[in-house]
Amino acid sequence: SQMPHGHMPLPSFQKMVEDTLKQSGTQVHTFCQAFETVTPSPVAQPLNPAEERKVLSLVSKHGPDKLYQVTSNISGSKDLDLTLQRGQIVALLQSMDTKGNTSRWLVDAGGPRGFVPAGKLQPY
């Protein structure tokens, strides 16, 4: 009785909730589309000599088809997570974590190895 919609019949209340959820879903979808168009994609930048040596080492160890570029900064928050900068090159070791989660990939960052979010990597 204290809720503002407590007086409504149940079917009307359910319809109102469904409509509100649908409207919120549409707003989130619109926001996601706008965010994707506003966020710039990473620009290929020339590598400094140290980074170039690291990339050549990764290629020789893992092959060119395993190289990925970090699309945005990553702050590792769990054990074995890596902290990487946008633009860094890594080699894919495994496309899942130890629990089978495919949204976290095991990568070689040219020294340290650890997990990163798969969504922040793109083929190099």
Wavefront OBJ file of the C-alpha trace (Angstrom):
o trace
v 0.000 0.000 0.000
v 2.987 2.337 0.465
v 4.216 1.794 -3.083
v 2.983 4.316 -5.660
v 1.630 1.557 -7.918
v 0.273 -0.624 -5.121
v -3.313 0.196 -6.069
v -2.973 -1.117 -9.647
v -4.378 -4.511 -10.646
v -1.619 -7.104 -11.120
v -1.942 -7.408 -14.942
v -1.673 -3.623 -15.316
v 1.339 -3.524 -13.007
v 3.059 -6.320 -14.955
v 2.401 -4.507 -18.243
v 3.832 -1.286 -16.796
v 6.983 -3.129 -15.623
v 7.408 -4.812 -19.035
v 7.011 -1.482 -20.836
v 9.531 0.189 -18.529
v 12.039 -2.630 -19.042
v 11.567 -2.520 -22.820
v 12.105 1.250 -22.818
v 15.228 0.891 -20.654
v 16.556 -1.832 -22.959
v 16.049 0.420 -25.965
v 17.874 3.265 -24.202
v 20.817 0.987 -23.318
v 20.977 -0.294 -26.913
v 20.944 3.282 -28.256
v 23.680 4.269 -25.799
v 25.842 1.293 -26.816
v 25.489 2.169 -30.496
v 26.375 5.811 -29.811
v 29.352 4.770 -27.682
v 30.683 2.477 -30.420
v 30.502 5.238 -33.022
v 32.142 7.843 -30.745
v 34.976 5.643 -29.418
v 37.869 5.824 -31.853
v 39.407 2.573 -32.975
v 43.079 2.167 -32.162
v 45.409 3.770 -34.630
v 48.423 1.768 -35.725
v 51.437 3.624 -34.438
v 55.043 3.020 -35.349
v 56.780 0.801 -32.806
v 59.840 2.000 -30.932
v 62.940 -0.209 -31.366
v 62.447 -2.058 -28.050
v 58.793 -2.776 -28.857
v 59.761 -3.874 -32.368
v 62.284 -6.371 -30.928
v 59.601 -7.671 -28.573
v 57.152 -8.141 -31.477
v 59.796 -9.964 -33.532
v 60.465 -12.232 -30.550
v 56.727 -12.949 -30.148
v 56.444 -13.721 -33.874
v 59.376 -16.133 -33.766
v 57.986 -17.901 -30.659
v 54.292 -17.992 -31.504
v 53.836 -17.096 -35.189
v 52.230 -14.003 -36.748
v 48.671 -15.379 -36.591
v 48.786 -15.368 -32.759
v 49.569 -11.650 -32.382
v 46.962 -9.286 -30.967
v 46.965 -5.576 -30.180
v 45.505 -4.135 -26.978
v 42.635 -1.802 -27.945
v 42.375 0.045 -24.606
v 44.296 0.197 -21.351
v 43.898 -2.880 -19.151
v 44.286 -2.804 -15.369
v 44.772 -6.283 -14.005
v 42.545 -6.771 -10.971
v 42.899 -10.487 -10.172
v 45.886 -12.729 -9.585
v 47.614 -13.563 -12.865
v 45.926 -10.627 -14.674
v 48.205 -8.361 -16.695
v 48.193 -4.579 -16.760
v 48.777 -3.428 -20.352
v 48.686 -0.179 -22.303
v 46.620 0.511 -25.399
v 48.594 -0.379 -28.509
v 50.783 -3.051 -26.902
v 51.298 -6.264 -28.876
v 50.779 -9.652 -27.203
v 50.724 -13.269 -28.350
v 47.713 -15.473 -27.676
v 48.609 -18.610 -25.722
v 45.121 -19.843 -24.873
v 41.677 -18.428 -25.691
v 40.261 -19.168 -22.222
v 41.288 -19.036 -18.582
v 41.904 -21.990 -16.276
v 38.175 -22.308 -15.549
v 37.184 -22.379 -19.218
v 36.029 -18.733 -19.285
v 36.477 -17.640 -22.915
v 36.153 -13.931 -22.079
v 39.642 -14.009 -20.454
v 42.590 -15.047 -22.618
v 46.068 -16.146 -21.578
v 48.668 -14.060 -23.400
v 52.434 -13.596 -23.583
v 53.304 -9.909 -23.342
v 56.926 -10.467 -24.326
v 58.038 -11.431 -20.844
v 55.149 -11.512 -18.437
v 52.348 -13.952 -19.147
v 48.865 -13.593 -17.761
v 45.178 -13.109 -18.422
v 43.478 -10.192 -20.171
v 39.875 -9.525 -21.245
v 39.395 -10.973 -24.750
v 37.216 -7.996 -25.705
v 40.185 -5.637 -25.390
v 42.264 -7.464 -28.002
v 42.137 -7.314 -31.786
v 44.201 -9.279 -34.306
v 47.429 -7.433 -35.144
l 1 2 3 4 5 6 7 8 9 10 11 12 13 14 15 16 17 18 19 20 21 22 23 24 25 26 27 28 29 30 31 32 33 34 35 36 37 38 39 40 41 42 43 44 45 46 47 48 49 50 51 52 53 54 55 56 57 58 59 60 61 62 63 64 65 66 67 68 69 70 71 72 73 74 75 76 77 78 79 80 81 82 83 84 85 86 87 88 89 90 91 92 93 94 95 96 97 98 99 100 101 102 103 104 105 106 107 108 109 110 111 112 113 114 115 116 117 118 119 120 121 122 123 124
